[in-house]
C-alpha cells in the first residue's frame, strides 16, 4: 500500500512534464516549424517602350509567395504610386516629364522584410501629332507646323517626300493643350509662292492623324503606290438598239484598296444589226478584270442626246472583257428603281451611285460605279437611282445648289429623303457662332495678290462648338514661310483679311469622331471607311 502511494506523485510529475513539453513545442515560433521566406519580390514591367511619345499604360506584376507590405513606384526618384497589390497598372504621360532620359523604378517589400528594386530607363519625346504630308506638286516645298489654339507657333518641319509621315514634337516649355496642325504648299518659280494652307484645329497632343488618313483611304506612305502601272484593254458591245444607248455605256470598279478599273466609250459605229460601241478600259496592273460592271449612264452622253432614265438602264457583269464581243441582248434590266427625295425647287444637281456587295466590301473600298448624272432640275422632287440585287449596300453622293450662295452635298446609304438641315453659322470679327446638330466646320479663306497673278487659299477645320474664337489675327506663321513669301513679294498677313470666306458645316448620322470626318473628301464629302456606313452631310455657305 505504501509503495502504491509513492508511485502516484511520480506518475503525476511524469504526466505534467510531458504536457508541459508538448505545450512548449506547440507555442514555438512559426519560423522554427517551416522554412523562413528570404526571397525578395520580383517585379515585372510590361508596356514601357524605350521611347515614350504618347500617354502609355504600364502594367506591373509582382512575383511573391508572402504578403506584400508595400510597392512604391518612382519616376526620376519622385514617388507617383504606393500600393499593396501584386498586379496593377498606371499611365505614364510624356508631358509630365522632361524630354530625354528618364528612369522608372519599382521598389517591392514583402511582409517578411525582403525588398527588391527594378529600374528601367526610357526616352521622352513629347509627340504633338503625326500626319502624312500633302503631295509635293512639281517638286514644290511643303512645311508642316503646330500652333497653340491661341496662335503661338510651337514647331515647324519641312517635308521632303510625297505623303511623308511627319511627327511634330514639343519642347519642355510646352504645356499640354489642344493644338492646330497646319500644312503649307509652296509652288511657282524657286518654290517661293504659297499655294495653299490647311489647318486642323482642336487636335489633342499625341494624336496619330495618319491612322485616320489610312482609314479614310487618303494617300499616306502606308497607302501610296508610287509609279503605278496601268494595263489597257478594249472590247465591244454589239446589236445596240440606238446610238444614244451605245454612247451611254461605261463602267468601272474599285477592287481592293489601291486597284481600280475604269471603262469608257471609245467610238460608236452603225451596222446592219444595230449600233456597236467600242469600249476601252484601264486598270491598275495588279487589278483583276472580274465582275466589271458595264452599264448605261448619263456621264458619257453629250448635250445632243436625251438623258438616260431608269427605264433605259441596263447592266452586265463581265469577266475578262479584253477582246470580247458582247451582245447587248445579254444586258439585264434593273431589279428595282430606287428614289432619292430632294427638297423642292433645288437648282442643278450631280449624283454618283456606287454599289458594294456588303459592309466588308465597303471597308475594303471594293465597289462598282453604278450611275452618274447631272441634270438641270429635279422632277417632282425626286431622283431615281438603280437598285441591283447583287449589291446589299448602295451609297449615293449628291450635291445641289440651294441658292446663289449656299450648296449642299450628301453621301447617303440606300433610298433617302434629303432635307436641308437647320444649320447656321455667323461670323463676327474673330468669333463664329454656330447652331445645329453637326460635328465640325471648315472655314475657307482666299486672297488674290495685288497684281492679280496668284491666289492663296487657307482651309481651317475646327470641331463644332456654340462659339469658336478663331485667333486668326494672332496666328503665327513659321519664319521660313514668312521669308519665302517676302522674297516672292507677297504680303502673307493679307490672307488674314481675305477677299472671300466660305464656311462648310459637316455632320453625320453616326457616332463618328471629329478626326474621322477630316479626310478623304470625295466630291466634297468625307467618307470614313473604317466606321459603319452612315449618311454624311455638308452645307457650304458664303459668309
Secondary structure as a PSIPRED ss2 file (coil, helix, strand):
# PSIPRED VFORMAT (PSIPRED V4.0)

   1 X C   1.000  0.000  0.000
   2 X H   0.000  1.000  0.000
   3 X H   0.000  1.000  0.000
   4 X H   0.000  1.000  0.000
   5 X H   0.000  1.000  0.000
   6 X H   0.000  1.000  0.000
   7 X H   0.000  1.000  0.000
   8 X H   0.000  1.000  0.000
   9 X H   0.000  1.000  0.000
  10 X H   0.000  1.000  0.000
  11 X H   0.000  1.000  0.000
  12 X H   0.000  1.000  0.000
  13 X H   0.000  1.000  0.000
  14 X H   0.000  1.000  0.000
  15 X H   0.000  1.000  0.000
  16 X H   0.000  1.000  0.000
  17 X H   0.000  1.000  0.000
  18 X H   0.000  1.000  0.000
  19 X H   0.000  1.000  0.000
  20 X H   0.000  1.000  0.000
  21 X H   0.000  1.000  0.000
  22 X H   0.000  1.000  0.000
  23 X H   0.000  1.000  0.000
  24 X H   0.000  1.000  0.000
  25 X H   0.000  1.000  0.000
  26 X H   0.000  1.000  0.000
  27 X C   1.000  0.000  0.000
  28 X C   1.000  0.000  0.000
  29 X C   1.000  0.000  0.000
  30 X H   0.000  1.000  0.000
  31 X H   0.000  1.000  0.000
  32 X H   0.000  1.000  0.000
  33 X C   1.000  0.000  0.000
  34 X C   1.000  0.000  0.000
  35 X C   1.000  0.000  0.000
  36 X C   1.000  0.000  0.000
  37 X C   1.000  0.000  0.000
  38 X C   1.000  0.000  0.000
  39 X C   1.000  0.000  0.000
  40 X C   1.000  0.000  0.000
  41 X C   1.000  0.000  0.000
  42 X E   0.000  0.000  1.000
  43 X E   0.000  0.000  1.000
  44 X E   0.000  0.000  1.000
  45 X E   0.000  0.000  1.000
  46 X E   0.000  0.000  1.000
  47 X C   1.000  0.000  0.000
  48 X C   1.000  0.000  0.000
  49 X C   1.000  0.000  0.000
  50 X C   1.000  0.000  0.000
  51 X E   0.000  0.000  1.000
  52 X E   0.000  0.000  1.000
  53 X C   1.000  0.000  0.000
  54 X C   1.000  0.000  0.000
  55 X C   1.000  0.000  0.000
  56 X E   0.000  0.000  1.000
  57 X E   0.000  0.000  1.000
  58 X E   0.000  0.000  1.000
  59 X E   0.000  0.000  1.000
  60 X E   0.000  0.000  1.000
  61 X E   0.000  0.000  1.000
  62 X E   0.000  0.000  1.000
  63 X E   0.000  0.000  1.000
  64 X C   1.000  0.000  0.000
  65 X C   1.000  0.000  0.000
  66 X C   1.000  0.000  0.000
  67 X C   1.000  0.000  0.000
  68 X E   0.000  0.000  1.000
  69 X E   0.000  0.000  1.000
  70 X E   0.000  0.000  1.000
  71 X E   0.000  0.000  1.000
  72 X E   0.000  0.000  1.000
  73 X E   0.000  0.000  1.000
  74 X E   0.000  0.000  1.000
  75 X E   0.000  0.000  1.000
  76 X C   1.000  0.000  0.000
  77 X C   1.000  0.000  0.000
  78 X E   0.000  0.000  1.000
  79 X E   0.000  0.000  1.000
  80 X E   0.000  0.000  1.000
  81 X E   0.000  0.000  1.000
  82 X E   0.000  0.000  1.000
  83 X E   0.000  0.000  1.000
  84 X C   1.000  0.000  0.000
  85 X C   1.000  0.000  0.000
  86 X C   1.000  0.000  0.000
  87 X E   0.000  0.000  1.000
  88 X E   0.000  0.000  1.000
  89 X E   0.000  0.000  1.000
  90 X E   0.000  0.000  1.000
  91 X E   0.000  0.000  1.000
  92 X E   0.000  0.000  1.000
  93 X C   1.000  0.000  0.000
  94 X H   0.000  1.000  0.000
  95 X H   0.000  1.000  0.000
  96 X H   0.000  1.000  0.000
  97 X C   1.000  0.000  0.000
  98 X C   1.000  0.000  0.000
  99 X C   1.000  0.000  0.000
 100 X E   0.000  0.000  1.000
 101 X E   0.000  0.000  1.000
 102 X E   0.000  0.000  1.000
 103 X E   0.000  0.000  1.000
 104 X E   0.000  0.000  1.000
 105 X E   0.000  0.000  1.000
 106 X E   0.000  0.000  1.000
 107 X E   0.000  0.000  1.000
 108 X E   0.000  0.000  1.000
 109 X E   0.000  0.000  1.000
 110 X E   0.000  0.000  1.000
 111 X C   1.000  0.000  0.000
 112 X C   1.000  0.000  0.000
 113 X C   1.000  0.000  0.000
 114 X C   1.000  0.000  0.000
 115 X E   0.000  0.000  1.000
 116 X E   0.000  0.000  1.000
 117 X E   0.000  0.000  1.000
 118 X E   0.000  0.000  1.000
 119 X E   0.000  0.000  1.000
 120 X E   0.000  0.000  1.000
 121 X E   0.000  0.000  1.000
 122 X E   0.000  0.000  1.000
 123 X E   0.000  0.000  1.000
 124 X E   0.000  0.000  1.000
 125 X C   1.000  0.000  0.000
 126 X E   0.000  0.000  1.000
 127 X E   0.000  0.000  1.000
 128 X E   0.000  0.000  1.000
 129 X E   0.000  0.000  1.000
 130 X E   0.000  0.000  1.000
 131 X E   0.000  0.000  1.000
 132 X E   0.000  0.000  1.000
 133 X C   1.000  0.000  0.000
 134 X C   1.000  0.000  0.000
 135 X C   1.000  0.000  0.000
 136 X C   1.000  0.000  0.000
 137 X H   0.000  1.000  0.000
 138 X H   0.000  1.000  0.000
 139 X H   0.000  1.000  0.000
 140 X C   1.000  0.000  0.000
 141 X E   0.000  0.000  1.000
 142 X E   0.000  0.000  1.000
 143 X E   0.000  0.000  1.000
 144 X E   0.000  0.000  1.000
 145 X E   0.000  0.000  1.000
 146 X E   0.000  0.000  1.000
 147 X E   0.000  0.000  1.000
 148 X E   0.000  0.000  1.000
 149 X C   1.000  0.000  0.000
 150 X C   1.000  0.000  0.000
 151 X C   1.000  0.000  0.000
 152 X C   1.000  0.000  0.000
 153 X E   0.000  0.000  1.000
 154 X E   0.000  0.000  1.000
 155 X E   0.000  0.000  1.000
 156 X E   0.000  0.000  1.000
 157 X E   0.000  0.000  1.000
 158 X E   0.000  0.000  1.000
 159 X E   0.000  0.000  1.000
 160 X C   1.000  0.000  0.000
 161 X C   1.000  0.000  0.000
 162 X C   1.000  0.000  0.000
 163 X C   1.000  0.000  0.000
 164 X C   1.000  0.000  0.000
 165 X E   0.000  0.000  1.000
 166 X E   0.000  0.000  1.000
 167 X E   0.000  0.000  1.000
 168 X E   0.000  0.000  1.000
 169 X E   0.000  0.000  1.000
 170 X E   0.000  0.000  1.000
 171 X C   1.000  0.000  0.000
 172 X C   1.000  0.000  0.000
 173 X C   1.000  0.000  0.000
 174 X C   1.000  0.000  0.000
 175 X C   1.000  0.000  0.000
 176 X C   1.000  0.000  0.000
 177 X C   1.000  0.000  0.000
 178 X C   1.000  0.000  0.000
 179 X E   0.000  0.000  1.000
 180 X E   0.000  0.000  1.000
 181 X E   0.000  0.000  1.000
 182 X E   0.000  0.000  1.000
 183 X E   0.000  0.000  1.000
 184 X E   0.000  0.000  1.000
 185 X E   0.000  0.000  1.000
 186 X E   0.000  0.000  1.000
 187 X E   0.000  0.000  1.000
 188 X C   1.000  0.000  0.000
 189 X H   0.000  1.000  0.000
 190 X H   0.000  1.000  0.000
 191 X H   0.000  1.000  0.000
 192 X C   1.000  0.000  0.000
 193 X E   0.000  0.000  1.000
 194 X E   0.000  0.000  1.000
 195 X E   0.000  0.000  1.000
 196 X E   0.000  0.000  1.000
 197 X E   0.000  0.000  1.000
 198 X E   0.000  0.000  1.000
 199 X E   0.000  0.000  1.000
 200 X E   0.000  0.000  1.000
 201 X E   0.000  0.000  1.000
 202 X E   0.000  0.000  1.000
 203 X E   0.000  0.000  1.000
 204 X C   1.000  0.000  0.000
 205 X C   1.000  0.000  0.000
 206 X C   1.000  0.000  0.000
 207 X E   0.000  0.000  1.000
 208 X E   0.000  0.000  1.000
 209 X H   0.000  1.000  0.000
 210 X H   0.000  1.000  0.000
 211 X H   0.000  1.000  0.000
 212 X H   0.000  1.000  0.000
 213 X H   0.000  1.000  0.000
 214 X H   0.000  1.000  0.000
 215 X H   0.000  1.000  0.000
 216 X C   1.000  0.000  0.000
 217 X C   1.000  0.000  0.000
 218 X C   1.000  0.000  0.000
 219 X C   1.000  0.000  0.000
 220 X C   1.000  0.000  0.000
 221 X C   1.000  0.000  0.000
 222 X C   1.000  0.000  0.000
 223 X C   1.000  0.000  0.000
 224 X C   1.000  0.000  0.000
 225 X C   1.000  0.000  0.000
 226 X C   1.000  0.000  0.000
 227 X C   1.000  0.000  0.000
 228 X C   1.000  0.000  0.000
 229 X C   1.000  0.000  0.000
 230 X E   0.000  0.000  1.000
 231 X E   0.000  0.000  1.000
 232 X E   0.000  0.000  1.000
 233 X E   0.000  0.000  1.000
 234 X E   0.000  0.000  1.000
 235 X E   0.000  0.000  1.000
 236 X E   0.000  0.000  1.000
 237 X E   0.000  0.000  1.000
 238 X E   0.000  0.000  1.000
 239 X E   0.000  0.000  1.000
 240 X E   0.000  0.000  1.000
 241 X C   1.000  0.000  0.000
 242 X C   1.000  0.000  0.000
 243 X H   0.000  1.000  0.000
 244 X H   0.000  1.000  0.000
 245 X H   0.000  1.000  0.000
 246 X H   0.000  1.000  0.000
 247 X H   0.000  1.000  0.000
 248 X C   1.000  0.000  0.000
 249 X E   0.000  0.000  1.000
 250 X E   0.000  0.000  1.000
 251 X E   0.000  0.000  1.000
 252 X E   0.000  0.000  1.000
 253 X E   0.000  0.000  1.000
 254 X E   0.000  0.000  1.000
 255 X E   0.000  0.000  1.000
 256 X C   1.000  0.000  0.000
 257 X C   1.000  0.000  0.000
 258 X C   1.000  0.000  0.000
 259 X E   0.000  0.000  1.000
 260 X E   0.000  0.000  1.000
 261 X E   0.000  0.000  1.000
 262 X E   0.000  0.000  1.000
 263 X E   0.000  0.000  1.000
 264 X E   0.000  0.000  1.000
 265 X E   0.000  0.000  1.000
 266 X E   0.000  0.000  1.000
 267 X E   0.000  0.000  1.000
 268 X E   0.000  0.000  1.000
 269 X E   0.000  0.000  1.000
 270 X E   0.000  0.000  1.000
 271 X E   0.000  0.000  1.000
 272 X C   1.000  0.000  0.000
 273 X C   1.000  0.000  0.000
 274 X E   0.000  0.000  1.000
 275 X E   0.000  0.000  1.000
 276 X E   0.000  0.000  1.000
 277 X E   0.000  0.000  1.000
 278 X E   0.000  0.000  1.000
 279 X E   0.000  0.000  1.000
 280 X E   0.000  0.000  1.000
 281 X E   0.000  0.000  1.000
 282 X E   0.000  0.000  1.000
 283 X E   0.000  0.000  1.000
 284 X E   0.000  0.000  1.000
 285 X C   1.000  0.000  0.000
 286 X C   1.000  0.000  0.000
 287 X C   1.000  0.000  0.000
 288 X C   1.000  0.000  0.000
 289 X C   1.000  0.000  0.000
 290 X C   1.000  0.000  0.000
 291 X C   1.000  0.000  0.000
 292 X E   0.000  0.000  1.000
 293 X E   0.000  0.000  1.000
 294 X E   0.000  0.000  1.000
 295 X E   0.000  0.000  1.000
 296 X E   0.000  0.000  1.000
 297 X C   1.000  0.000  0.000
 298 X H   0.000  1.000  0.000
 299 X H   0.000  1.000  0.000
 300 X H   0.000  1.000  0.000
 301 X C   1.000  0.000  0.000
 302 X C   1.000  0.000  0.000
 303 X C   1.000  0.000  0.000
 304 X C   1.000  0.000  0.000
 305 X C   1.000  0.000  0.000
 306 X C   1.000  0.000  0.000
 307 X C   1.000  0.000  0.000
 308 X C   1.000  0.000  0.000
 309 X C   1.000  0.000  0.000
 310 X C   1.000  0.000  0.000
 311 X C   1.000  0.000  0.000
 312 X C   1.000  0.000  0.000
 313 X C   1.000  0.000  0.000
 314 X E   0.000  0.000  1.000
 315 X E   0.000  0.000  1.000
 316 X E   0.000  0.000  1.000
 317 X E   0.000  0.000  1.000
 318 X E   0.000  0.000  1.000
 319 X C   1.000  0.000  0.000
 320 X C   1.000  0.000  0.000
 321 X C   1.000  0.000  0.000
 322 X C   1.000  0.000  0.000
 323 X C   1.000  0.000  0.000
 324 X C   1.000  0.000  0.000
 325 X E   0.000  0.000  1.000
 326 X E   0.000  0.000  1.000
 327 X E   0.000  0.000  1.000
 328 X H   0.000  1.000  0.000
 329 X H   0.000  1.000  0.000
 330 X H   0.000  1.000  0.000
 331 X C   1.000  0.000  0.000
 332 X E   0.000  0.000  1.000
 333 X E   0.000  0.000  1.000
 334 X C   1.000  0.000  0.000
 335 X C   1.000  0.000  0.000
 336 X E   0.000  0.000  1.000
 337 X E   0.000  0.000  1.000
 338 X E   0.000  0.000  1.000
 339 X E   0.000  0.000  1.000
 340 X E   0.000  0.000  1.000
 341 X E   0.000  0.000  1.000
 342 X C   1.000  0.000  0.000
 343 X C   1.000  0.000  0.000
 344 X C   1.000  0.000  0.000
 345 X C   1.000  0.000  0.000
 346 X C   1.000  0.000  0.000
 347 X C   1.000  0.000  0.000
 348 X C   1.000  0.000  0.000
 349 X E   0.000  0.000  1.000
 350 X E   0.000  0.000  1.000
 351 X E   0.000  0.000  1.000
 352 X E   0.000  0.000  1.000
 353 X E   0.000  0.000  1.000
 354 X E   0.000  0.000  1.000
 355 X E   0.000  0.000  1.000
 356 X E   0.000  0.000  1.000
 357 X C   1.000  0.000  0.000
 358 X C   1.000  0.000  0.000
 359 X H   0.000  1.000  0.000
 360 X H   0.000  1.000  0.000
 361 X H   0.000  1.000  0.000
 362 X H   0.000  1.000  0.000
 363 X H   0.000  1.000  0.000
 364 X C   1.000  0.000  0.000
 365 X C   1.000  0.000  0.000
 366 X C   1.000  0.000  0.000
 367 X E   0.000  0.000  1.000
 368 X E   0.000  0.000  1.000
 369 X E   0.000  0.000  1.000
 370 X E   0.000  0.000  1.000
 371 X E   0.000  0.000  1.000
 372 X E   0.000  0.000  1.000
 373 X E   0.000  0.000  1.000
 374 X E   0.000  0.000  1.000
 375 X E   0.000  0.000  1.000
 376 X C   1.000  0.000  0.000
 377 X C   1.000  0.000  0.000
 378 X C   1.000  0.000  0.000
 379 X E   0.000  0.000  1.000
 380 X C   1.000  0.000  0.000
 381 X C   1.000  0.000  0.000
 382 X E   0.000  0.000  1.000
 383 X E   0.000  0.000  1.000
 384 X E   0.000  0.000  1.000
 385 X E   0.000  0.000  1.000
 386 X E   0.000  0.000  1.000
 387 X E   0.000  0.000  1.000
 388 X C   1.000  0.000  0.000
 389 X C   1.000  0.000  0.000
 390 X C   1.000  0.000  0.000
 391 X C   1.000  0.000  0.000
 392 X C   1.000  0.000  0.000
 393 X E   0.000  0.000  1.000
 394 X E   0.000  0.000  1.000
 395 X E   0.000  0.000  1.000
 396 X E   0.000  0.000  1.000
 397 X E   0.000  0.000  1.000
 398 X E   0.000  0.000  1.000
 399 X E   0.000  0.000  1.000
 400 X E   0.000  0.000  1.000
 401 X E   0.000  0.000  1.000
 402 X C   1.000  0.000  0.000
 403 X C   1.000  0.000  0.000
 404 X C   1.000  0.000  0.000
 405 X C   1.000  0.000  0.000
 406 X E   0.000  0.000  1.000
 407 X E   0.000  0.000  1.000
 408 X E   0.000  0.000  1.000
 409 X E   0.000  0.000  1.000
 410 X E   0.000  0.000  1.000
 411 X E   0.000  0.000  1.000
 412 X E   0.000  0.000  1.000
 413 X E   0.000  0.000  1.000
 414 X C   1.000  0.000  0.000
 415 X C   1.000  0.000  0.000
 416 X E   0.000  0.000  1.000
 417 X E   0.000  0.000  1.000
 418 X C   1.000  0.000  0.000
 419 X C   1.000  0.000  0.000
 420 X C   1.000  0.000  0.000
 421 X C   1.000  0.000  0.000
 422 X C   1.000  0.000  0.000
 423 X C   1.000  0.000  0.000
 424 X E   0.000  0.000  1.000
 425 X E   0.000  0.000  1.000
 426 X E   0.000  0.000  1.000
 427 X E   0.000  0.000  1.000
 428 X E   0.000  0.000  1.000
 429 X C   1.000  0.000  0.000
 430 X C   1.000  0.000  0.000
 431 X E   0.000  0.000  1.000
 432 X E   0.000  0.000  1.000
 433 X E   0.000  0.000  1.000
 434 X E   0.000  0.000  1.000
 435 X E   0.000  0.000  1.000
 436 X C   1.000  0.000  0.000
 437 X C   1.000  0.000  0.000
 438 X C   1.000  0.000  0.000
 439 X C   1.000  0.000  0.000
 440 X E   0.000  0.000  1.000
 441 X E   0.000  0.000  1.000
 442 X E   0.000  0.000  1.000
 443 X E   0.000  0.000  1.000
 444 X E   0.000  0.000  1.000
 445 X E   0.000  0.000  1.000
 446 X E   0.000  0.000  1.000
 447 X E   0.000  0.000  1.000
 448 X E   0.000  0.000  1.000
 449 X C   1.000  0.000  0.000
 450 X C   1.000  0.000  0.000
 451 X C   1.000  0.000  0.000
 452 X C   1.000  0.000  0.000
 453 X C   1.000  0.000  0.000
 454 X C   1.000  0.000  0.000
 455 X E   0.000  0.000  1.000
 456 X E   0.000  0.000  1.000
 457 X E   0.000  0.000  1.000
 458 X E   0.000  0.000  1.000
 459 X E   0.000  0.000  1.000
 460 X E   0.000  0.000  1.000
 461 X E   0.000  0.000  1.000
 462 X E   0.000  0.000  1.000
 463 X E   0.000  0.000  1.000
 464 X C   1.000  0.000  0.000
 465 X C   1.000  0.000  0.000
 466 X C   1.000  0.000  0.000
 467 X E   0.000  0.000  1.000
 468 X E   0.000  0.000  1.000
 469 X E   0.000  0.000  1.000
 470 X C   1.000  0.000  0.000
 471 X C   1.000  0.000  0.000
 472 X C   1.000  0.000  0.000
 473 X C   1.000  0.000  0.000
 474 X C   1.000  0.000  0.000
 475 X C   1.000  0.000  0.000
 476 X C   1.000  0.000  0.000
 477 X C   1.000  0.000  0.000
 478 X C   1.000  0.000  0.000
 479 X H   0.000  1.000  0.000
 480 X H   0.000  1.000  0.000
 481 X H   0.000  1.000  0.000
 482 X H   0.000  1.000  0.000
 483 X H   0.000  1.000  0.000
 484 X H   0.000  1.000  0.000
 485 X H   0.000  1.000  0.000
 486 X H   0.000  1.000  0.000
 487 X H   0.000  1.000  0.000
 488 X C   1.000  0.000  0.000
 489 X C   1.000  0.000  0.000
 490 X C   1.000  0.000  0.000
 491 X C   1.000  0.000  0.000
 492 X H   0.000  1.000  0.000
 493 X H   0.000  1.000  0.000
 494 X H   0.000  1.000  0.000
 495 X H   0.000  1.000  0.000
 496 X H   0.000  1.000  0.000
 497 X C   1.000  0.000  0.000
 498 X C   1.000  0.000  0.000
 499 X C   1.000  0.000  0.000
 500 X E   0.000  0.000  1.000
 501 X E   0.000  0.000  1.000
 502 X E   0.000  0.000  1.000
 503 X E   0.000  0.000  1.000
 504 X E   0.000  0.000  1.000
 505 X E   0.000  0.000  1.000
 506 X E   0.000  0.000  1.000
 507 X E   0.000  0.000  1.000
 508 X E   0.000  0.000  1.000
 509 X C   1.000  0.000  0.000
 510 X C   1.000  0.000  0.000
 511 X C   1.000  0.000  0.000
 512 X C   1.000  0.000  0.000
 513 X C   1.000  0.000  0.000
 514 X H   0.000  1.000  0.000
 515 X H   0.000  1.000  0.000
 516 X H   0.000  1.000  0.000
 517 X H   0.000  1.000  0.000
 518 X C   1.000  0.000  0.000
 519 X C   1.000  0.000  0.000
 520 X C   1.000  0.000  0.000
 521 X E   0.000  0.000  1.000
 522 X E   0.000  0.000  1.000
 523 X C   1.000  0.000  0.000
 524 X C   1.000  0.000  0.000
 525 X E   0.000  0.000  1.000
 526 X E   0.000  0.000  1.000
 527 X C   1.000  0.000  0.000
 528 X C   1.000  0.000  0.000
 529 X C   1.000  0.000  0.000
 530 X C   1.000  0.000  0.000
 531 X C   1.000  0.000  0.000
 532 X C   1.000  0.000  0.000
 533 X C   1.000  0.000  0.000
 534 X C   1.000  0.000  0.000
 535 X C   1.000  0.000  0.000
 536 X E   0.000  0.000  1.000
 537 X E   0.000  0.000  1.000
 538 X E   0.000  0.000  1.000
 539 X E   0.000  0.000  1.000
 540 X E   0.000  0.000  1.000
 541 X E   0.000  0.000  1.000
 542 X E   0.000  0.000  1.000
 543 X C   1.000  0.000  0.000
